[in-house]
Amino acid sequence: MSLATPNIRSSQCTRYRYRYSECQRCADACPHDAIALNDEGATVDPKNCQNCALCVSACQTGAWSSGNFKLLDLLRQAIKQPTWSVACAPSGEAADAIVPCLGAVDAVTMGYLAKRGIPLTLHGQWHCGDCPHGKTGAAQLALNLEAVDVLHQGARDGAANSDATVNWMLPQLALPPKALNRGRDKMPAAEFAPARRQLFRRLIGRGIDEVILAKPQQENEPVPVKAIRPGPYSLTERRELLQIVTQQKDGQAFPVQLHEALPLMRLTLQPGCTVCEACFRVCPTGAIQIEENPDAWALQFRIDRCVACQACLEVCQPRVLDAEASFDARSDQPVQTLMSLNKQRCSRCDRHFVSTAPEKTCPVCRDDEDAFAAIFG
């Protein structure tokens, strides 16, 4: 299968939106060291890239894309068939669809087919040990299959009748060719569990020794003004597909566990917010919003737009923004108000402003006073 080198849309990359972001999902997923990270996003080296498309699957914000590898096109074909099979190109197996690597088939796509009751068979996982993509592709496949199980469990736990049968058809891993088959029966996807990447590694994004030796950041230190770059909001096709997967009959809940392979997260806010609005400014999808009028201000969260990029968690300097470990994943939930405050009026310039503590003057006037004092004493 021939694929063009993946392209990156920088405005959707968390490293572009937040200059100090430690996200390196795409680089971790790349088995060929073809991706170089920088504070404006990432670049791909066409000499090293072997078109495995693992970066496309790993990126939750949809920054990476490939013109010749579009899972939605394959999905449109799959839903017209009673069964569907996918094989990775390096294995040489025949199937309804050929992909560069099985790890590039994301969890949401497999979960959608599972919910529709379309049997999906994956061919070629036996080849991972000998495949140049297998260095990370096997782990990403295992992670995606694990995430499908999380979605399936959410459908079961949220069913109106706990004894009701949830008619999902979970993906299956095909047996290797007869020459390699050692008498094993058809292997459920859940039994395929190579070593997966640890979640903390992606969140930290550096070697642990480097983290220990790094200069500690001052508590509540504000984010530099130029650290956050503006960009248009963009919601991924994968997230929109997940809205369908998590929809339950009769409005029942869809409880899930936070999982690295799912573009899905619910935020909570602990006491200590400084109302700096950095989380709102850094969010690439519009999941975090500011609702205000002349008298009030509110920080709001929309779960239907969150893709779990976690840029908001990185940019929050007081570290009071957090992700819930388990939550209801339905997209049709009301907007969540994380914090609300009444606006105050500056006694000096008469403008309205927001502060977590009572203040006589607004931040602009306070800055002017501090500057005047610094100059004239």
C-alpha positions in Angstrom: 0.0 0.0 0.0 1.5 3.3 -1.0 1.0 6.3 1.2 2.1 9.9 1.0 4.2 11.2 3.9 1.9 12.4 6.6 1.2 16.1 6.9 0.9 18.2 10.0 -1.5 21.1 10.6 0.4 23.1 13.2 -2.5 25.1 14.5 -4.0 21.9 15.8 -0.8 20.7 17.5 -0.7 21.2 21.2 3.0 22.0 20.9 2.1 24.9 18.7 -0.8 26.1 20.8 1.4 26.0 24.0 5.1 26.6 23.4 6.1 24.6 26.5 3.9 21.6 25.9 5.6 18.3 26.6 3.3 16.3 24.3 5.2 13.8 22.2 2.5 11.3 21.3 3.5 11.3 17.6 7.2 10.9 18.3 6.6 8.1 20.8 4.4 6.3 18.2 6.9 6.6 15.4 9.1 3.5 15.1 11.5 5.1 12.6 12.6 8.2 14.5 11.2 10.3 11.6 9.5 12.9 13.7 11.3 15.9 15.2 9.6 18.0 17.9 10.0 21.7 18.4 8.1 24.5 20.2 6.1 25.2 17.0 4.8 21.6 16.5 6.6 18.8 14.7 8.2 18.0 11.4 8.6 14.7 9.6 11.8 13.5 7.9 10.8 12.0 4.5 14.0 10.0 4.4 13.2 8.1 7.6 9.4 8.0 7.3 8.0 4.7 6.1 4.4 5.7 6.0 3.2 3.6 8.9 0.5 6.2 9.8 1.0 5.5 13.5 1.4 9.2 14.2 -2.0 9.8 12.6 -3.6 7.3 15.1 -1.7 8.6 18.1 -2.6 12.3 17.7 -5.8 13.2 19.6 -6.1 16.7 18.1 -6.0 15.5 14.5 -2.9 17.5 13.7 -1.4 14.7 11.6 -3.2 13.4 8.5 -2.4 11.4 5.4 -4.0 12.0 2.0 -4.0 8.3 1.1 -5.0 6.9 4.5 -8.4 8.0 5.6 -10.1 5.6 8.0 -13.5 7.2 7.4 -13.4 6.2 3.8 -12.7 2.6 4.9 -15.5 2.9 7.4 -18.0 3.9 4.8 -17.1 0.7 2.9 -17.3 -1.4 6.1 -20.8 -0.4 7.1 -22.1 -1.8 3.8 -20.8 -5.2 4.5 -22.0 -8.0 6.9 -18.3 -8.6 8.0 -15.1 -6.7 7.6 -11.5 -7.6 7.6 -8.3 -5.5 7.8 -4.7 -6.5 7.1 -1.4 -4.7 7.5 0.5 -4.3 4.3 3.8 -5.7 5.6 2.2 -9.1 6.5 1.1 -9.7 2.9 -2.3 -11.0 4.1 -5.4 -10.5 2.0 -8.4 -8.6 3.5 -11.2 -6.2 2.6 -8.9 -3.3 3.5 -5.1 -3.0 3.6 -3.6 -0.5 6.0 0.1 0.3 6.6 0.0 -0.9 10.2 -2.7 -2.4 12.4 -1.8 0.1 15.1 -3.0 2.9 12.8 -6.6 1.6 13.1 -7.7 3.7 16.1 -9.9 2.6 18.9 -12.9 4.8 18.0 -13.1 3.3 14.5 -13.0 -0.3 15.9 -15.5 0.7 18.6 -17.9 2.1 16.1 -17.9 -1.2 14.1 -18.2 -3.2 17.3 -21.3 -1.2 18.4 -22.9 -1.6 15.0 -22.4 -5.4 15.3 -20.1 -5.7 12.3 -17.5 -8.4 12.9 -14.0 -7.1 12.4 -11.0 -9.4 11.9 -7.5 -8.0 12.0 -4.9 -9.9 10.0 -1.1 -9.7 10.5 -0.5 -9.1 14.2 1.7 -12.2 14.2 4.1 -10.3 12.0 4.8 -7.5 14.5 7.9 -9.1 15.8 9.5 -9.1 12.3 8.0 -5.8 11.1 9.9 -2.5 11.0 6.6 -0.9 12.3 6.3 -3.4 15.1 8.6 -1.6 17.5 5.7 0.7 18.5 2.9 -0.6 16.2 2.3 -3.7 18.4 1.9 -1.6 21.5 -0.4 0.9 19.8 -2.6 -1.9 18.5 -2.8 -3.4 22.1 -3.6 0.0 23.5 -6.4 0.6 20.9 -7.9 -2.9 21.5 -7.8 -2.2 25.3 -9.7 1.1 24.7 -12.4 -0.8 22.7 -12.9 -3.0 25.8 -13.3 0.2 27.9 -16.0 1.4 25.5 -17.7 -2.0 25.5 -17.7 -2.1 29.3 -19.2 1.4 29.4 -22.0 0.3 27.2 -22.7 -2.6 29.5 -22.4 -0.6 32.8 -24.7 2.1 31.5 -27.4 -0.3 30.1 -30.9 0.3 31.7 -31.1 -3.4 32.5 -27.9 -4.8 34.0 -28.9 -8.2 32.7 -29.5 -7.0 29.1 -27.2 -8.3 26.4 -25.1 -5.6 24.8 -24.8 -6.6 21.1 -21.3 -5.5 20.4 -19.0 -7.5 18.1 -15.5 -7.0 19.5 -12.6 -7.1 17.0 -10.8 -10.4 16.6 -7.2 -11.2 15.7 -6.9 -13.7 12.9 -4.7 -16.7 13.2 -1.4 -16.6 11.4 -1.0 -18.5 8.2 -1.0 -22.3 8.5 2.8 -22.5 8.2 3.0 -20.4 11.3 0.0 -21.6 13.2 0.8 -23.8 16.1 -2.7 -25.1 16.8 -4.0 -22.0 18.5 -7.7 -21.2 18.3 -8.9 -17.8 17.0 -7.4 -15.3 19.5 -9.7 -12.7 21.1 -8.3 -9.2 20.8 -8.1 -8.9 24.6 -5.5 -11.6 24.7 -3.1 -9.6 22.6 -1.2 -7.5 25.1 2.4 -6.5 24.2 4.0 -4.0 26.5 2.2 -0.6 26.2 3.6 2.8 26.7 3.0 4.3 30.1 0.7 7.2 30.4 3.0 9.2 32.7 5.7 9.1 30.0 3.6 11.0 27.6 2.5 13.5 30.2 6.1 14.2 31.3 7.6 13.7 27.9 11.2 13.6 29.1 13.5 11.1 30.8 12.9 10.9 34.5 16.5 12.0 35.2 15.9 15.1 33.2 12.7 15.8 35.2 14.5 15.4 38.5 17.3 17.7 37.5 15.1 20.3 35.9 14.8 23.7 37.6 11.6 23.6 39.7 8.9 26.1 38.6 7.7 28.6 41.0 4.3 27.9 42.4 1.5 29.9 40.6 4.0 31.4 38.3 2.0 32.9 35.4 2.4 31.5 31.8 4.5 33.9 29.6 2.2 35.9 27.4 3.8 34.6 24.1 3.7 31.0 25.3 0.2 30.5 24.0 -0.6 30.9 20.3 -4.1 31.6 19.0 -5.6 29.3 16.5 -9.0 28.2 15.0 -11.0 25.7 16.9 -11.2 22.3 15.2 -13.0 19.2 16.2 -11.7 15.9 14.9 -13.8 13.4 12.9 -12.7 10.8 15.4 -14.3 12.8 18.3 -17.5 13.2 16.4 -17.6 9.4 15.7 -17.0 8.8 19.4 -20.1 10.9 20.2 -22.1 8.2 18.3 -20.4 5.3 20.0 -21.1 6.7 23.5 -24.8 7.4 22.8 -27.1 5.2 24.8 -30.7 4.3 24.4 -33.2 6.1 26.7 -30.6 8.6 27.8 -28.7 6.1 29.9 -25.2 6.9 31.2 -22.1 5.7 29.4 -19.5 5.3 32.3 -15.9 4.9 31.2 -12.4 5.0 32.6 -9.9 7.6 31.4 -7.9 5.9 28.7 -4.9 7.1 26.7 -6.2 5.9 23.4 -9.6 7.6 23.7 -10.1 11.3 22.8 -12.3 11.8 25.8 -11.9 13.4 29.2 -13.9 15.2 31.9 -12.3 18.1 33.8 -12.6 19.1 37.4 -11.3 22.3 39.1 -9.9 22.3 42.6 -9.7 25.5 44.8 -6.9 27.8 43.9 -7.7 29.0 40.3 -6.2 32.4 39.5 -8.6 33.1 36.7 -5.7 33.6 34.3 -7.8 32.0 31.5 -4.8 30.2 30.1 -6.7 26.9 29.8 -9.3 28.7 27.8 -6.8 30.3 25.5 -4.8 27.1 24.9 -7.7 24.7 24.1 -7.6 23.7 20.4 -11.2 22.5 20.2 -13.2 25.0 22.2 -14.0 22.5 24.9 -13.1 25.2 27.5 -15.1 28.4 27.2 -15.5 31.7 29.0 -19.0 32.9 29.5 -19.3 36.5 30.7 -21.5 39.5 30.8 -21.1 42.9 32.5 -21.8 41.4 35.9 -20.6 37.8 35.9 -17.8 35.5 34.6 -17.8 31.8 34.3 -15.3 29.1 33.2 -17.2 26.3 31.4 -16.3 22.9 30.0 -18.0 21.0 27.1 -17.3 17.3 27.2 -18.5 16.8 23.6 -15.6 18.9 22.3 -12.8 17.6 24.5 -10.2 15.3 22.8 -8.1 14.7 25.9 -5.0 16.5 24.5 -4.4 17.7 28.1 -2.9 21.0 27.0 -5.1 22.7 29.6 -3.6 20.5 32.3 -0.1 21.4 31.2 -0.7 25.2 31.1 -2.5 25.4 34.4 0.3 26.8 36.7 -1.5 26.4 40.1 -2.1 22.8 39.1 -5.8 22.9 40.1 -7.2 21.6 36.8 -7.5 17.9 36.7 -9.0 15.0 34.8 -11.6 12.6 36.4 -10.5 9.0 36.5 -14.0 7.8 35.6 -17.0 9.7 34.2 -20.1 9.7 32.0 -18.9 9.9 28.3 -22.2 10.9 26.7 -21.9 14.0 24.5 -25.4 15.3 25.1 -24.7 16.5 28.6 -25.2 20.1 29.8 -22.3 22.5 29.7 -20.3 22.1 33.0 -19.5 25.2 34.9 -16.1 24.8 36.5 -16.1 28.2 38.2 -18.2 31.3 38.4 -17.6 34.7 39.9 -19.3 38.1 40.1 -17.3 40.9 38.4 -15.9 43.7 40.5 -15.7 47.4 39.5 -12.4 49.3 39.6 -12.6 52.4 41.9 -10.0 54.1 39.7 -11.0 53.5 36.1 -14.5 52.1 36.6 -13.9 49.1 34.4 -15.3 45.7 35.4 -12.8 42.9 36.2 -12.6 39.4 37.6 -10.7 38.4 40.7 -10.9 35.6 43.1 -10.4 38.0 46.0 -12.0 41.4 46.7 -9.9 44.2 45.1 -10.3 47.9 45.0 -8.6 48.4 41.7 -8.3 46.3 38.5 -5.1 44.5 37.4 -4.3 47.2 34.8 -4.5 50.0 37.4 -2.5 48.0 39.9 0.2 47.4 37.3 0.3 51.2 36.6 0.6 51.9 40.3 3.5 49.4 40.6 5.3 50.8 37.6 4.9 54.4 38.9 6.2 53.3 42.3 9.2 51.5 40.7 10.1 54.6 38.6 9.5 57.4 41.2 9.7 55.5 44.4 
